[in-house]
Amino acid sequence: MIRVSTNRPSQPIFVTGDLDGFFGLAIDNLIQFLLILGMGSSVLGFPVSLMLQTVLPGAALSVLIGNFYYSYQSQKLSRSTGRTDVTALPYGINTVSLFAFIFLVMLPVKLEAEASGMSPSQAAMAAWRTGLAACFFSGIIELLGSSVAERIRRATPRAALLSTLAGIAISFIAIDFAIRTFRMPLVALLPLSVILATYFSGIKMPARIPGGAWAVGLGTISAWVLTAFPGVDTPVSYETLRQSIGKLSFYAPIPVIGDLVAGLQHELTMKFLVPVILPMGLFNVLGSLQNIESAEAAGDRYSTAPCLAVNGLGSLAASFFGSCFPTTIYIGHPGWKGLGARSGYSILNGVFFSIMALFGLTYLVSALVPIEAGMAIVLWIGIVITAQAFEATPTRHAPAVALGLFPAIAAWGTLILTQTLGAANFDSGNSALAEQVLQNPQAFSSAGLQIEGLLALSQGFMLTCLIWSAVGACLIERKFNRATVWMLVGALAAFFGFIHAGHLSPSGGVYHIGWATGWRWSLGYLLSAAFFGMLGIWARRTKETN
């Protein structure tokens, strides 16, 4: 065995390729920061002061921790191997968790709090504190995940894991941003075309500027040009720009332990722990494992345990300092490596977003660069995640992937229904209108909408996606015993109400978690498990198994 001297100097911290890598990674992270600011304000009702003083500095701190560690880690690997082409793992805010925690945790808490009589500002604070708890639990799961992640990944068909993520991507990310794109075509259609052209065709854009930067730039120019035409809808204004300039100040990260504890004690936090937070934490762990493997395939072998630990520490730091959004290793390490990025691009990214958050520049950037100019990138992410679910699994497992999409689509439909009822309340001024409509399910049936089935399929949809797509993959492989086990998992989850059991309120689906709350679905799962078990026995006797 040949040993490489560990006394060799490491590669330079900064090389020319780090500028290209930084630009691409910064664009990705910038979109996340703009989404946090925009959706936190518009969807969750967070005051701008909370976003600038607490949420964004906490998010920047979490990004800084990981960026600096992965840069150090790449230098350490360079020194131990004597290589000078080691690329740090890309790192930032987790896009899928961002949307999952906004729409599946914080928004339901906000709506339910308002329905219980809280003012909009009080409801927003309750949602924020619950989001802190969700981020905290995600960090704990990531910290502990290094000991169990590999076993979970071996036991779970890839189709099940990727189908669940694809369901979130296509319903809560891609569809929403597609709708937003066609709402404001003069600003958003051109950036979408740029993204599709560069990423579908792989063509290099002029001046070596990434397609994402071209999309954001052209969309921003379009938005500001439209301000010269009175009556034309545009997402930017000089008034908002002036307000953002007035918010420039120094915002140091401040611990919010009391608010985190309040979130951990909130009754709804426990209701979302198993159906939403636990699956998202596990997906983050498994996704990080896949990205570490991708880096190893590109030539950079990193230890799994410290990488997962840093992911967890970054998410915990976010929750301690006011951010509700977990961090993760990004997909695409080979791409950054191909650009010539090494260690410096990670440092530049961490420093850049620290400066953005510490001085309130994110609000200024959001006033200059409308989300409509950059949301094509997020739409593309949703497309890629969905496509990957089919491409990265065996072709014969495609039906199992498709099967796993239905619960996520049902969850999105339930969200749309909830928003529609909320709009009806707002328009009529009758706060009880939505409740009156929901008390008459026959009205939905006569209109062709089976609301009870829609709700049952949507409750705990991430677990349902996982279970049914796993069952589908096992059946395709004629592994009937494994399909039986997955059905028993479904029976257990349904029995305690983590999936299917619940009712629809004006604030969204409400879980009925408790003893035998979902016994009807549990019994259905048990009958299915018995059928698969007997089918397995028959298949073995007739030698029909693979």
CORZIMO-V507521 format. One record per backbone hydrogen bond with DSSP energy under -1.0 kcal/mol. CO is the residue of the C=O (numbers start at 1). NH is the residue of the N-H. If there is no record, write none. Layout:
# CORZIMO-V507521
CO/NH + CO/NH
This chain:
# CORZIMO-V507521
13/344 + 15/18 + 16/19 + 17/21 + 18/22 + 19/23 + 20/24 + 21/25 + 22/26 + 23/27 + 24/28 + 25/29 + 26/30 + 27/31 + 28/32 + 29/33 + 30/34 + 31/35 + 32/36 + 33/37 + 34/38 + 35/39 + 36/40 + 37/41 + 38/42 + 39/43 + 39/44 + 40/46 + 47/51 + 48/52 + 49/53 + 50/54 + 50/55 + 51/56 + 54/58 + 55/59 + 56/60 + 57/61 + 58/62 + 59/63 + 60/64 + 61/65 + 62/66 + 63/67 + 64/68 + 65/69 + 66/70 + 67/71 + 68/72 + 69/73 + 70/74 + 71/75 + 72/76 + 73/77 + 74/78 + 75/79 + 76/80 + 77/81 + 78/82 + 90/330 + 92/328 + 94/98 + 95/99 + 96/100 + 97/101 + 98/102 + 99/103 + 100/104 + 101/106 + 102/107 + 105/109 + 106/110 + 107/111 + 108/112 + 109/113 + 110/114 + 111/115 + 112/116 + 113/118 + 114/117 + 119/123 + 120/124 + 121/125 + 122/126 + 123/127 + 124/128 + 125/129 + 126/130 + 127/131 + 128/132 + 129/133 + 130/134 + 131/135 + 132/136 + 133/137 + 134/138 + 135/139 + 136/140 + 137/141 + 138/142 + 139/143 + 140/144 + 141/145 + 144/147 + 145/149 + 148/152 + 149/153 + 150/154 + 151/155 + 152/156 + 157/161 + 158/162 + 159/163 + 160/164 + 161/165 + 162/166 + 163/167 + 164/168 + 165/169 + 166/170 + 167/171 + 168/172 + 169/174 + 170/175 + 173/177 + 174/178 + 175/179 + 176/180 + 177/181 + 178/182 + 179/183 + 180/184 + 184/187 + 184/188 + 185/189 + 188/192 + 189/193 + 190/194 + 191/195 + 192/196 + 193/197 + 194/198 + 195/199 + 196/200 + 197/201 + 198/202 + 205/208 + 206/209 + 210/214 + 211/215 + 212/216 + 213/217 + 214/218 + 215/219 + 216/220 + 217/221 + 218/222 + 219/223 + 220/224 + 221/225 + 222/226 + 225/228 + 226/229 + 229/232 + 237/241 + 238/242 + 239/243 + 240/244 + 241/245 + 242/246 + 245/248 + 256/260 + 257/261 + 258/262 + 259/263 + 260/264 + 261/265 + 266/269 + 268/272 + 272/276 + 272/277 + 273/278 + 276/280 + 277/281 + 278/282 + 279/283 + 280/284 + 281/285 + 282/286 + 283/287 + 284/288 + 285/289 + 286/290 + 287/291 + 288/292 + 289/293 + 290/294 + 291/295 + 292/296 + 293/297 + 294/298 + 295/300 + 296/299 + 304/308 + 305/309 + 306/310 + 307/311 + 308/312 + 309/313 + 310/314 + 311/315 + 312/316 + 313/317 + 314/318 + 315/319 + 316/320 + 317/321 + 318/323 + 320/256 + 326/94 + 328/92 + 332/336 + 333/337 + 334/338 + 335/339 + 336/341 + 337/340 + 342/88 + 343/347 + 344/348 + 345/349 + 346/350 + 347/351 + 348/352 + 349/353 + 350/354 + 351/355 + 352/356 + 353/357 + 354/358 + 355/359 + 356/361 + 356/362 + 357/360 + 358/251 + 361/365 + 362/366 + 363/367 + 364/368 + 365/369 + 370/373 + 371/375 + 374/377 + 375/379 + 376/380 + 377/381 + 378/382 + 379/383 + 380/384 + 381/385 + 382/386 + 383/387 + 384/388 + 385/389 + 387/391 + 388/392 + 394/397 + 395/398 + 397/401 + 398/402 + 399/403 + 400/404 + 402/405 + 405/409 + 406/410 + 407/411 + 408/412 + 409/413 + 410/414 + 411/415 + 412/416 + 413/417 + 414/418 + 415/419 + 416/420 + 417/421 + 418/422 + 419/423 + 420/424 + 421/425 + 422/426 + 423/427 + 424/428 + 425/429 + 430/433 + 432/436 + 433/437 + 434/438 + 435/439 + 437/440 + 440/443 + 441/445 + 442/446 + 444/449 + 445/448 + 449/451 + 450/454 + 451/455 + 452/456 + 453/457 + 454/458 + 455/459 + 458/461 + 459/500 + 460/464 + 461/465 + 462/466 + 463/467 + 464/468 + 465/469 + 466/470 + 467/471 + 468/472 + 469/473 + 470/474 + 471/475 + 472/476 + 473/477 + 474/479 + 475/478 + 478/480 + 479/483 + 480/484 + 481/485 + 482/486 + 483/487 + 484/488 + 485/489 + 486/490 + 487/491 + 488/492 + 489/493 + 490/494 + 491/495 + 492/496 + 493/498 + 494/497 + 495/518 + 496/514 + 499/501 + 501/512 + 503/510 + 505/508 + 508/505 + 510/503 + 516/519 + 518/522 + 519/523 + 520/524 + 521/525 + 522/526 + 523/527 + 524/528 + 525/529 + 526/530 + 527/531 + 528/532 + 529/533 + 530/534 + 531/535 + 532/536 + 533/537 + 534/538 + 535/539 + 536/540 + 537/541 + 538/542 + 539/544
